[in-house]
Amino acid sequence: MDHTRNEGLVWRPVREGVTLAPLNMTAGAGSFLMRFEPGSRSPAHDHPGGEEIYVVQGSGRLNDIAFGPGDYIFTPPGEGHTLHADDTVVIHVNLPQAVVITE
């Protein structure tokens, strides 16, 4: 059994205004947290294996879908999107396969 405490998280930069803290990741797949600073965004990307997101904090949009704290979003395999953060956003992400950047 693994136990990761909040103070033990290692946040690493992904792009300007976006950081990632791995929880259980291998080769870009698995479980992790992402933090988006206000006004930041992810690059456009596809999910070959799908994606599950749980919004821990903040609000924004996944393409045209508005989200807020407590929301759950499932992206089916083969679909893609871009995340736009209105304020500080923290999401828990579960990916069965690594994403493919399309921009």
C-alpha positions in Angstrom: 0.0 0.0 0.0 1.2 3.5 -0.9 0.3 6.6 1.2 1.1 10.1 -0.2 0.6 12.9 2.2 -0.3 16.4 0.9 2.9 17.9 2.2 4.8 15.1 0.3 3.5 16.1 -3.1 6.1 17.2 -5.6 4.6 19.7 -8.0 6.5 20.0 -11.3 6.0 22.5 -14.2 4.1 21.3 -17.3 3.8 24.7 -19.0 3.4 28.3 -18.0 0.8 28.4 -15.2 0.3 24.7 -15.0 1.9 22.2 -12.6 1.4 18.4 -12.0 1.9 16.3 -8.9 2.1 12.6 -9.7 0.2 10.2 -7.4 0.6 6.9 -9.2 2.0 7.4 -12.7 4.0 5.4 -15.2 4.9 6.7 -18.7 2.4 9.6 -18.7 -0.6 7.4 -17.5 -2.1 6.9 -14.1 -3.4 9.2 -11.4 -2.2 12.7 -10.7 -3.2 16.2 -9.6 -2.9 19.2 -11.9 -3.0 22.8 -10.8 -3.8 25.7 -13.3 -3.2 29.3 -12.3 -5.9 31.8 -13.3 -6.0 32.4 -17.0 -3.8 29.4 -17.9 -4.8 26.6 -20.2 -3.8 23.2 -21.4 -2.7 22.6 -24.9 -5.3 20.9 -27.2 -4.9 17.2 -26.7 -6.6 13.8 -27.4 -7.2 10.9 -25.0 -6.6 7.6 -26.7 -7.6 5.7 -23.6 -10.2 8.2 -22.2 -9.9 10.4 -19.1 -11.6 10.9 -15.8 -11.4 14.3 -14.0 -12.6 15.3 -10.6 -12.6 19.0 -9.9 -11.1 19.6 -6.4 -11.0 23.4 -6.6 -11.8 26.3 -9.0 -13.8 26.9 -12.1 -13.2 27.0 -15.8 -14.1 25.3 -19.1 -13.3 22.1 -20.8 -13.9 23.2 -24.4 -17.4 24.7 -23.9 -18.3 22.7 -20.8 -18.2 24.9 -17.6 -17.0 23.2 -14.5 -16.6 23.9 -10.8 -15.7 22.2 -7.5 -17.1 18.7 -7.1 -17.8 18.1 -10.8 -16.8 14.9 -12.5 -16.0 14.8 -16.2 -15.5 11.7 -18.3 -13.8 12.0 -21.7 -14.4 8.8 -23.8 -11.4 7.3 -25.6 -10.4 9.1 -28.8 -11.9 12.5 -27.8 -9.9 15.6 -26.9 -10.2 19.0 -25.4 -8.5 22.1 -23.9 -8.9 23.2 -20.3 -9.2 26.9 -19.6 -8.9 28.1 -15.9 -11.0 31.0 -14.8 -9.4 31.0 -11.4 -7.0 28.6 -9.6 -8.1 25.1 -10.6 -7.0 21.8 -9.0 -8.1 18.6 -10.7 -7.6 14.9 -9.9 -6.9 13.1 -13.2 -7.0 9.4 -14.0 -5.6 8.4 -17.4 -5.3 4.8 -18.6 -3.0 6.0 -21.5 -0.9 9.1 -22.0 -2.4 12.0 -23.9 -1.4 13.0 -27.4 -0.8 16.8 -27.8 -2.5 18.1 -31.0 -1.5 21.7 -31.0 
